[in-house]
Amino acid sequence: MHDENTAYVIGVALGDGNLSNPNGRAVRLRIFCDKKYPNIITNIERSIRILLPDNKIGLIDHGTSIDISCYSNRLENILGWKAGKGSKYEQKVCASAWIFNKKHFIRNCLRGLIETDGSIFRDRTYTHVNFTSIIPTLVLDVERMLAGLGYSYSTQCVQDRNPRSKPKYVVRVCTRSLDLIKELNINKS
């Protein structure tokens, strides 16, 4: 299943998803999304439905957020990490190698990553696109995707004051950020 939709779901899951196997029979993907982004919620639900058309998609309202979930034993193979084997950080998750083979796969995976773990903001008259993660392997993938699409970026490592917290990486696109938003068709609404 190497297609644009699968690349998008992988990006979304790498960003705000987690895998579990609560009943011991089927792997569950849960993606958390703030309710202030109804279009993203709709896109994620539709994309999972396309990826797994025979599986039920659940939407659980948590007040300010929505939990989008689906059970399938195919999820670990599709996403590239395992339920019950530790956090995405511990498993050093990264984008599937096939995503880097075609620009349209890169675009869709990167769109999913930015829609979940990214932000678009204005500072004075400039628009910036950020991607934030504590997972170094994922940060390297985002840098590789941006470079593969011809965008320059800067990456900062921020250490919280709590010595037990993990460093947070921020990948920022300042130059041509509006081009990136348009190319990826990012809709943070």
C-alpha positions as CSV (number, residue, x, y, z in Angstrom):
1,M,0.0,0.0,0.0
2,H,2.4,2.7,-1.1
3,D,0.2,5.6,-1.9
4,E,-0.5,9.2,-1.0
5,N,-3.3,8.4,1.5
6,T,-1.1,5.9,3.3
7,A,1.7,8.4,3.5
8,Y,-0.6,11.0,5.0
9,V,-1.9,8.5,7.6
10,I,1.6,7.6,8.5
11,G,2.5,11.3,9.0
12,V,-0.6,11.9,11.2
13,A,0.1,8.7,13.3
14,L,3.8,9.6,13.7
15,G,2.7,13.0,14.9
16,D,-0.3,12.6,17.2
17,G,-1.0,8.8,17.1
18,N,-0.3,5.9,19.4
19,L,-0.7,2.2,19.1
20,S,-2.0,-0.1,21.8
21,N,-3.5,-3.6,22.0
22,P,-6.0,-3.2,24.9
23,N,-8.0,-6.4,24.3
24,G,-5.0,-8.6,23.3
25,R,-6.6,-9.4,20.0
26,A,-6.3,-6.3,17.8
27,V,-4.0,-3.3,17.5
28,R,-5.7,0.1,18.1
29,L,-4.6,3.3,16.5
30,R,-5.7,6.4,18.4
31,I,-5.1,9.9,17.0
32,F,-5.8,12.9,19.2
33,C,-6.9,16.1,17.5
34,D,-8.0,19.5,19.0
35,K,-11.6,20.2,18.2
36,K,-10.6,23.7,16.9
37,Y,-9.4,21.9,13.7
38,P,-12.6,20.3,12.3
39,N,-11.2,20.0,8.7
40,I,-8.2,18.1,10.0
41,I,-10.4,15.8,12.0
42,T,-12.5,15.1,8.9
43,N,-9.4,14.5,6.7
44,I,-7.9,12.1,9.2
45,E,-11.2,10.1,9.6
46,R,-11.6,10.0,5.8
47,S,-8.0,8.9,5.2
48,I,-8.2,6.1,7.8
49,R,-11.5,5.0,6.2
50,I,-9.8,4.8,2.8
51,L,-6.8,3.0,4.2
52,L,-8.9,0.4,6.2
53,P,-12.3,0.4,4.4
54,D,-13.6,-2.7,6.2
55,N,-12.8,-1.4,9.7
56,K,-14.9,0.8,12.0
57,I,-13.7,4.3,12.8
58,G,-14.5,5.6,16.3
59,L,-14.7,9.2,17.3
60,I,-14.7,9.9,21.0
61,D,-15.4,13.4,22.2
62,H,-13.2,14.5,25.1
63,G,-14.6,18.1,25.4
64,T,-11.9,20.1,23.7
65,S,-10.4,17.2,21.7
66,I,-11.5,14.3,19.6
67,D,-10.0,10.8,19.8
68,I,-10.1,9.1,16.3
69,S,-9.5,5.4,16.6
70,C,-9.5,2.2,14.6
71,Y,-8.6,-1.4,15.3
72,S,-6.6,-3.5,12.8
73,N,-3.8,-6.0,13.0
74,R,-2.4,-4.5,9.8
75,L,-1.5,-1.2,11.6
76,E,1.9,-2.2,12.9
77,N,3.1,-3.2,9.4
78,I,1.7,-0.1,7.8
79,L,3.1,2.3,10.4
80,G,6.4,0.6,11.2
81,W,6.3,0.5,14.9
82,K,4.7,-1.9,17.5
83,A,2.0,-1.7,20.1
84,G,3.3,-2.5,23.6
85,K,7.0,-2.1,22.7
86,G,7.4,1.3,24.3
87,S,6.7,4.8,23.3
88,K,7.4,6.2,19.8
89,Y,10.5,7.8,21.3
90,E,11.8,4.5,22.7
91,Q,11.1,2.8,19.4
92,K,12.9,5.6,17.5
93,V,10.0,5.8,15.0
94,C,10.6,7.2,11.6
95,A,8.8,7.5,8.2
96,S,8.7,4.4,6.1
97,A,11.6,4.2,3.6
98,W,9.2,4.1,0.6
99,I,7.9,7.5,1.4
100,F,11.3,9.0,0.3
101,N,11.0,7.5,-3.2
102,K,8.5,10.0,-4.6
103,K,7.8,13.6,-3.9
104,H,4.1,13.2,-3.7
105,F,4.6,10.6,-0.9
106,I,6.9,13.0,0.9
107,R,4.3,15.9,0.6
108,N,1.5,13.8,2.1
109,C,3.5,12.4,5.0
110,L,4.9,15.9,5.8
111,R,1.5,17.4,5.6
112,G,0.3,14.8,8.2
113,L,3.2,15.6,10.4
114,I,2.8,19.3,10.3
115,E,-1.0,19.2,10.7
116,T,-0.5,17.2,13.9
117,D,2.8,18.2,15.4
118,G,3.4,21.5,13.6
119,S,2.2,25.1,13.6
120,I,1.8,28.0,11.3
121,F,2.3,31.4,12.8
122,R,3.0,35.0,11.9
123,D,5.9,36.9,13.5
124,R,5.6,40.6,12.4
125,T,5.0,40.3,8.7
126,Y,6.6,36.8,8.2
127,T,4.8,33.5,8.2
128,H,6.7,30.5,9.7
129,V,6.0,26.8,9.6
130,N,7.2,24.8,12.6
131,F,7.5,21.1,13.3
132,T,8.2,20.0,16.9
133,S,9.1,16.6,18.3
134,I,11.2,14.9,21.0
135,I,12.0,12.1,18.6
136,P,15.4,12.7,16.9
137,T,14.9,10.1,14.2
138,L,11.6,11.8,13.2
139,V,13.2,15.2,13.2
140,L,15.9,13.9,10.8
141,D,13.1,12.6,8.6
142,V,11.3,15.9,8.5
143,E,14.6,17.7,7.7
144,R,15.2,15.2,4.9
145,M,11.7,15.6,3.5
146,L,12.0,19.4,3.5
147,A,15.4,19.3,1.8
148,G,14.0,16.8,-0.7
149,L,11.3,19.3,-1.6
150,G,13.8,22.1,-1.9
151,Y,13.1,24.0,1.3
152,S,15.7,25.4,3.7
153,Y,15.0,25.1,7.4
154,S,16.7,25.6,10.8
155,T,16.5,23.2,13.7
156,Q,16.8,24.2,17.3
157,C,17.1,21.9,20.3
158,V,15.4,23.2,23.4
159,Q,16.0,21.6,26.8
160,D,13.3,22.2,29.4
161,R,14.4,23.2,32.9
162,N,13.3,19.8,34.2
163,P,16.5,17.7,33.9
164,R,14.3,14.5,33.4
165,S,12.5,15.9,30.4
166,K,13.7,15.0,26.9
167,P,15.1,17.7,24.6
168,K,12.5,19.1,22.2
169,Y,13.5,19.8,18.6
170,V,11.9,22.6,16.5
171,V,12.3,22.5,12.8
172,R,11.4,25.9,11.3
173,V,10.8,27.0,7.7
174,C,10.9,30.8,7.3
175,T,12.0,31.3,3.7
176,R,9.3,30.3,1.2
177,S,7.0,29.1,4.1
178,L,3.9,30.2,2.1
179,D,5.1,28.1,-0.8
180,L,5.4,25.1,1.5
181,I,1.9,25.6,2.9
182,K,0.5,25.8,-0.6
183,E,2.6,22.8,-1.9
184,L,1.5,20.6,1.0
185,N,-2.0,21.9,1.0
186,I,-1.9,22.4,4.7
187,N,-5.2,23.5,6.2
188,K,-4.9,24.2,9.9
189,S,-8.6,24.6,10.4
